[in-house]
Amino acid sequence: MMKKNMFALKLSLSACLCLISSAGAQTVLVEAESFANPSGWVVDQQFMDQVGSPFLMAHGLGVPCEDATKEVVFPETGVWRVWVRTRNWVYKKQRVVDAEDNISLFLSTHAFRVEMNGNKISAVVAKDIRTSEELRFSARFFADCTGDATIGYLAGADYRMGRECRADTGESLAPEKADTMTMGATVMWRSRLSAGPTSFPECPWAIRFNERNARRTTKAEWSWETGMNLNQITDFEQIRDHGLRAAFGNWDFVKNKSRDREAFAERGLEWVAYISGNRESRRLLGDVILKEQDILGRREFPDASVTCTWSIDLHYPDPKNTEDFPGAEFLSIAVHKRYKPGYPIPYRCFYSRNIENLFMAGRDISVTHVALGTVRVMRTTGMMGEVVGMAASICKDWNSTPRGVYQDHLDKLKTLMRKGIGPRPLRHLHLHLRPSRPHGLIRRERTLLAPRG
């Protein structure tokens, strides 16, 4: 007889539950990220390529999360042991996307494989992180806006990661020797004042602080930055976790142990980001690799496009933080090289030099480490997406390629850029949920980034 049970478990960053009968004969695998009622838990998909699956994460800021629940069918009645892989941790933009008729939005979808036809991408295969359903997106053109250059990397696109040496680039801000150092990732957090005293649990697993090195602050600024000397892709889970250990360990000290703890007595954590703000990893290479001297010398390119207005802003480990936490820094400093704002990035930085149908936009475009310091901010990267969309429409209408837009249709691209996209009214202010799709590999035929008509 089959028996249906409802169970509620308090997990910590669980990937899956493995239920094994006491006789060892039966196993039921339950993916924790597919819980029907995740309650106060969040699905953390940032490290799927490193750990093999998303995680269900309790993120209660010192307050226990409500139980996550799921209905499970057991093969037989009896005594079952529960094994769980754990770790102990205590929408405006979407409205804009939803208002656009020519966007199909696939949230919680992780791209993990590409299919190639020569030096062209023919399809990207992705997986729904909650259901494990695989989807296949075939298209004539693709844009890598992943930040980590995931699509380009899987396709074999040329890329760099780390800092180039001064002899190779001629940049004054480049180091004498090339290395793997990158700018880091920030875990932001903030607290709020309550009507009375609040409590916070001790965190023995977090970074240990003392009166000398504790940060007596009520929120984290951008400078709470980790992982500059680690790999921002393969080590990113460790990098994010180190940022969380810094945030919770520091709050534990100032709240519970510091001589100034009375000043924090009525404060509690309001928000701690579990998704890190990453600044740099892979950079795909295009027909132009933008450099420091191009920007400072205001070199003119015929395909000038997106305008940079931020300084060349490069981050390094805070020397004082290095003294206190050598090799385990979580604070950074910024070094700014200022120039006359309004420098335009050439369009040729927005497509791959060796993958024929691949655009890129965001922090993975074709620049040196130094030049990334000015192009990586959000308003600038947002404009990159607009230009790539315009170029893709030209590719569609004139049967061209990303490189062909520069070679044969640059005047058309300039016309579109002068015109701009204009304001778009938010006609729909809620998400239209699509019906469930059948399991299995699904073929999606579409031309990405090309407008209708």
C-alpha positions in Angstrom: 0.0 0.0 0.0 1.3 3.4 -1.0 1.3 5.9 1.8 1.3 9.7 1.2 3.0 11.8 3.9 3.5 15.5 4.4 6.7 16.5 6.0 8.3 19.8 7.0 12.0 20.0 7.5 14.3 22.8 8.7 17.2 22.6 6.3 20.2 24.8 5.7 21.3 25.4 2.1 20.1 21.9 1.0 20.5 20.6 -2.5 18.4 17.5 -2.1 16.9 15.1 0.5 17.7 11.5 0.3 15.2 9.3 2.2 16.5 5.8 2.8 14.5 3.0 4.5 16.0 1.5 7.6 16.4 -1.8 5.7 18.4 0.0 3.1 16.3 -1.3 0.3 14.4 1.8 -0.8 15.5 5.3 -1.7 13.4 8.4 -2.5 15.2 11.4 -3.9 13.5 14.7 -3.3 15.0 17.9 -4.9 14.7 20.5 -2.2 14.6 23.4 -4.7 11.3 21.9 -6.1 9.4 22.2 -2.8 5.9 23.2 -3.5 5.9 25.7 -0.5 9.4 27.1 -0.1 8.0 29.6 2.6 10.9 31.8 3.8 13.6 29.9 1.9 15.2 31.1 -1.3 16.5 29.2 -4.3 20.2 30.0 -4.8 21.3 29.1 -8.3 24.6 31.0 -8.4 26.9 28.0 -8.1 25.2 25.4 -10.3 28.3 24.9 -12.5 30.5 24.4 -9.4 28.3 22.2 -7.1 26.0 20.5 -9.7 22.6 21.9 -8.6 20.8 24.9 -7.1 20.3 25.1 -3.3 17.3 25.8 -1.1 18.7 28.4 1.3 17.4 29.6 4.7 18.1 33.3 4.7 16.4 34.5 7.9 18.9 37.2 9.0 19.1 35.7 12.5 15.3 34.9 12.6 14.3 31.3 11.9 12.6 30.8 8.5 9.2 29.2 8.3 9.3 25.5 7.4 9.5 24.6 3.7 7.1 21.8 2.9 6.5 19.3 0.1 4.1 16.3 -0.2 6.1 13.1 -0.9 5.0 9.6 -1.8 6.8 6.8 0.1 7.0 3.3 -1.5 6.0 1.6 1.7 5.2 2.3 5.3 7.9 1.9 7.9 10.8 3.8 9.5 12.8 6.0 7.2 16.0 7.8 7.8 16.5 11.3 6.4 19.9 12.2 5.0 20.4 15.8 3.9 23.4 17.6 2.4 23.4 20.9 4.3 25.3 24.0 5.1 24.3 26.0 8.2 23.2 29.6 7.3 21.0 31.1 9.2 10.2 43.3 -8.9 10.4 47.0 -10.9 12.8 45.8 -13.7 10.5 42.8 -14.4 7.6 45.2 -15.0 9.6 46.9 -17.8 10.4 43.5 -19.4 6.8 42.3 -19.1 5.6 45.5 -20.9 7.7 44.6 -23.9 5.7 42.6 -26.5 8.8 41.1 -28.1 10.5 39.5 -25.1 9.8 36.0 -23.8 11.0 35.9 -20.2 12.4 32.6 -18.8 13.1 33.3 -15.1 15.1 30.8 -13.0 16.7 29.3 -16.1 20.3 28.3 -16.2 22.2 28.0 -19.6 24.7 25.2 -19.4 25.5 24.0 -22.9 25.7 25.3 -26.5 25.4 23.6 -29.8 27.8 24.7 -32.6 27.7 24.6 -36.4 31.3 25.5 -37.3 32.1 28.8 -35.7 28.5 29.7 -35.2 26.2 28.9 -32.2 23.2 27.0 -33.4 21.4 26.6 -30.0 21.7 27.2 -26.3 20.5 24.5 -23.9 19.2 25.7 -20.5 17.6 24.1 -17.5 14.8 25.3 -15.2 16.5 25.3 -11.8 13.3 24.4 -10.0 11.9 21.6 -12.2 15.1 20.5 -14.0 13.2 20.8 -17.3 15.6 21.4 -20.2 14.9 23.9 -22.9 16.6 24.4 -26.2 16.8 27.9 -27.7 17.8 27.9 -31.4 18.4 31.2 -33.1 20.4 33.0 -35.8 22.1 35.4 -33.3 22.9 35.2 -29.6 24.0 37.9 -27.1 26.1 36.9 -24.1 24.9 39.2 -21.3 25.8 36.7 -18.6 28.5 38.8 -17.0 30.7 35.7 -16.7 30.7 35.2 -20.5 29.2 31.8 -20.0 27.8 31.4 -23.5 31.0 32.6 -25.2 33.1 30.4 -23.0 31.0 27.3 -23.8 31.2 28.2 -27.5 35.0 28.5 -27.5 35.1 32.3 -27.9 38.4 34.0 -27.3 38.6 35.6 -23.8 40.8 37.0 -21.1 40.6 36.9 -17.3 42.7 38.8 -14.9 45.1 41.7 -15.4 47.2 42.2 -18.6 50.8 43.3 -18.1 52.0 46.8 -18.9 54.3 45.6 -21.7 51.4 44.0 -23.6 48.9 46.9 -23.4 51.0 50.0 -22.8 48.6 51.0 -20.0 50.0 53.1 -17.1 47.6 51.4 -14.7 48.4 47.9 -15.7 50.8 45.9 -13.4 54.4 45.1 -14.5 53.5 41.4 -14.6 50.2 39.8 -15.8 48.3 38.0 -13.0 44.9 36.6 -12.3 43.7 39.3 -9.9 40.3 40.7 -10.6 37.9 43.2 -9.0 35.8 41.4 -6.3 32.2 40.8 -5.4 30.2 42.7 -2.8 27.7 41.3 -0.3 25.6 44.3 0.7 23.6 44.4 4.0 21.8 46.9 6.1 20.1 47.1 9.5 17.2 49.1 10.8 16.2 50.7 14.1 13.4 48.8 16.0 11.0 50.0 18.7 12.9 48.1 21.3 15.9 45.7 22.0 16.5 43.0 19.4 18.5 39.8 19.7 20.9 38.1 17.3 22.3 34.6 17.6 26.0 34.0 18.0 27.7 32.9 14.8 30.7 30.6 15.7 31.0 29.6 12.0 31.6 33.2 10.9 34.7 35.4 10.8 35.9 36.2 14.3 36.2 39.9 15.2 37.6 41.9 18.1 37.5 45.4 19.4 40.3 46.5 17.1 39.2 45.1 13.8 35.4 45.2 14.0 33.4 47.5 11.7 31.1 49.6 13.8 28.6 50.3 11.1 24.9 49.9 10.5 25.2 48.9 6.8 27.7 47.7 4.2 28.9 50.0 1.4 30.3 48.8 -2.0 33.7 48.4 -0.3 32.6 45.1 1.5 34.3 43.3 -1.4 35.8 39.8 -1.4 37.6 37.3 -3.7 40.0 39.6 -5.6 42.7 36.9 -5.5 40.4 34.0 -6.1 38.8 32.8 -9.3 35.5 34.8 -9.7 33.9 31.8 -11.4 35.2 28.5 -10.0 35.7 29.9 -6.5 32.6 32.1 -6.5 30.7 30.1 -3.9 33.6 30.5 -1.5 33.8 34.2 -2.3 30.1 34.8 -1.6 30.2 32.7 1.5 33.2 34.7 2.8 31.2 37.9 2.3 28.3 36.4 4.3 30.7 35.2 7.1 32.1 38.7 7.3 28.7 40.4 7.5 27.2 38.0 10.1 30.4 37.7 12.1 30.8 41.5 12.3 27.2 41.9 13.3 27.5 39.2 15.9 30.4 41.0 17.5 29.1 44.6 17.5 25.6 43.3 18.6 26.6 40.8 21.3 30.2 41.4 22.4 31.5 44.9 21.6 31.9 47.5 24.2 29.6 49.6 22.0 26.9 47.0 21.9 24.4 49.3 23.6 24.5 51.5 20.5 23.2 48.5 18.5 20.8 47.1 21.0 17.7 48.3 19.2 19.0 47.5 15.7 18.3 44.4 13.7 19.4 43.2 10.3 16.9 44.2 7.7 18.5 42.8 4.5 21.6 40.8 3.6 22.2 40.0 -0.1 22.7 36.4 -0.7 23.4 37.1 -4.4 26.8 38.8 -4.7 27.4 41.8 -6.8 30.2 40.6 -9.1 32.4 43.2 -10.9 34.7 41.1 -13.1 35.5 37.7 -14.5 35.9 36.7 -18.2 36.1 39.3 -20.9 35.3 38.2 -24.4 37.5 39.5 -27.2 36.1 41.4 -30.2 37.7 43.1 -33.2 38.6 46.0 -30.9 40.0 45.6 -27.4 39.4 48.9 -25.7 42.4 50.2 -23.6 43.2 52.9 -21.1 45.0 55.1 -23.5 42.1 55.0 -26.0 39.9 56.5 -23.2 42.3 59.0 -21.7 43.6 60.1 -25.2 40.0 60.2 -26.5 40.8 58.1 -29.5 38.2 58.5 -32.2 36.6 55.3 -33.6 34.3 55.3 -36.7 31.9 53.0 -34.8 31.6 55.1 -31.6 28.5 54.1 -29.7 27.8 53.7 -26.0 29.0 56.6 -23.9 31.1 56.1 -20.8 30.7 58.7 -18.0 32.3 56.9 -15.0 35.9 57.3 -14.1 38.4 54.4 -14.6 37.5 52.9 -11.2 39.8 49.9 -10.2 39.5 48.1 -6.9 42.2 46.5 -4.7 42.2 44.8 -1.3 42.2 47.4 1.5 45.8 47.4 2.9 44.5 47.9 6.5 42.1 45.0 6.0 45.0 42.9 4.7 46.9 43.6 8.0 43.9 42.3 10.0 42.9 39.4 7.7 45.8 38.5 5.5 44.7 36.5 2.5 41.0 36.7 3.7 40.2 40.3 3.0 36.6 41.5 2.8 37.1 45.2 2.3 38.5 47.1 -0.7 39.7 50.5 -1.8 39.0 52.2 -5.1 41.6 54.0 -7.2 40.0 56.5 -9.7 41.6 57.7 -12.9 39.5 60.6 -14.1 39.0 61.8 -17.6 36.7 64.1 -19.5 33.4 62.2 -19.3 31.5 61.2 -22.5 33.9 58.8 -24.1 32.1 56.5 -26.7 32.9 52.7 -26.8 33.3 51.4 -30.3 30.7 48.9 -31.5 33.4 46.4 -32.4 33.7 45.7 -28.6 30.2 44.2 -28.7 30.8 41.1 -30.8 33.1 38.1 -30.7 36.1 38.1 -33.0 35.9 34.3 -33.6 32.3 33.2 -33.0 30.5 34.6 -36.0 27.0 35.1 -34.6 27.7 36.1 -31.0 27.1 39.6 -29.6 28.0 40.6 -26.0 26.8 43.3 -23.7 27.7 44.0 -20.1 30.9 43.5 -18.2 32.1 40.7 -20.5 32.7 43.0 -23.5 36.0 43.4 -25.3 38.1 45.6 -23.0 41.3 45.3 -20.9 41.1 44.9 -17.2 41.9 48.6 -16.8 39.3 49.8 -19.3 36.7 47.6 -17.6 37.0 50.0 -14.7 34.9 52.6 -16.6 32.6 50.5 -18.8 31.2 48.1 -16.1 28.7 50.4 -14.4 25.0 49.7 -14.9 23.8 52.7 -16.9 26.6 52.1 -19.4 26.0 48.4 -19.7 22.3 49.0 -20.2 23.1 51.2 -23.2 25.2 48.3 -24.6 22.1 46.1 -24.7 20.2 48.8 -26.7 23.0 49.0 -29.3 23.3 45.2 -29.6 19.5 45.0 -30.2 19.8 47.6 -32.9 22.7 45.7 -34.6 20.8 42.4 -34.3 17.8 44.0 -36.1 20.1 45.0 -39.0 21.5 41.5 -39.1 18.0 40.1 -39.5 16.8 42.7 -42.0 19.9 42.6 -44.2 21.0 39.0 -43.7 24.2 40.1 -42.2 26.5 39.2 -39.2 27.6 41.2 -36.2 30.9 42.0 -38.0 29.0 42.7 -41.2 27.1 45.4 -39.5 30.4 47.3 -39.0 31.8 46.5 -42.5 28.7 47.0 -44.6 25.9 48.7 -42.6 27.5 51.1 -40.2 25.5 54.0 -41.4 22.3 52.1 -40.7 23.5 51.4 -37.1 24.4 55.1 -36.6 20.9 56.1 -37.8 19.3 53.8 -35.3 21.6 55.0 -32.5 20.8 58.7 -33.2 17.1 57.9 -33.2 17.4 55.9 -29.9 14.7 53.7 -28.4 12.6 56.4 -26.8 10.4 56.1 -23.8 8.2 53.0 -23.5 5.0 53.1 -21.4 4.4 50.4 -18.9 1.3 48.9 -20.3 1.3 45.8 -18.1 2.2 46.0 -14.5 2.0 42.4 -13.5 3.7 39.2 -14.6 1.8 36.9 -16.9 2.4 33.4 -15.6 2.7 30.9 -18.4 1.0 27.4 -18.0 3.2 24.5 -17.1 5.2 23.0 -19.9 5.7 19.2 -20.3 8.9 17.7 -19.2 11.7 16.9 -21.6 13.8 18.8 -24.1 11.8 21.6 -25.7 12.7 23.2 -28.9 12.3 27.0 -29.0 12.6 28.5 -32.5 13.1 32.2 -32.5 15.4 34.9 -33.7 16.7 36.6 -30.6 17.0 40.3 -30.2 15.2 41.1 -33.5 12.2 43.4 -33.4 8.9 42.4 -35.0 8.0 43.8 -38.4 
